[in-house]
């Protein structure tokens, strides 16, 4: 993919100006945390978003072409057990007791690839505060068999997955 096309796609996803993304891409060769720090200082971008831009440039991500139009992906993210201290979390899952083999999870649905969507959460782009603060990693074994859902069914499947996980003993948070 050409640098210009990559810059345009990254600008669409992050919301930053195309000219800034182009300058960042010119400076990145090879991308790493040092360059992300430089980007943070020069463009006054939060560190998480700078890292996302650097990773997208490195991996040649094409975020707008992840899934066909009208198709959604379900995803499950493991959350740190510190989330149990949030009152709204306890209210949503009354009587829950933390067990290592049945942890806290976040269930979501997106038009993007689950890995890319998790990166967005962690970078603070269209994110859930709970996932940004407590999210650890994706748990593909809980959602891979349900993916590529038609848009019309996506929310129902998300609720169904959340209820299924609750019945199995997981504490579930969903938006």
Secondary structure, DSSP 8 states (H G I E B T S, - for coil): --HHHHHHHHHHHH---HHHHHHHHHH-SS--HHHHHHHHHHHT--HHHHHHHHHHHHHT--GGGSS-TTEEEEEEEEE-GGGGGSHHHHHHTTT---BTTB-EEEEEEESS-HHHHHHHHHHTSS--HHHHHHEEEE-GGGTGGG-SEEHHHHHHHHHHHHHHHHHTT-EEEE-
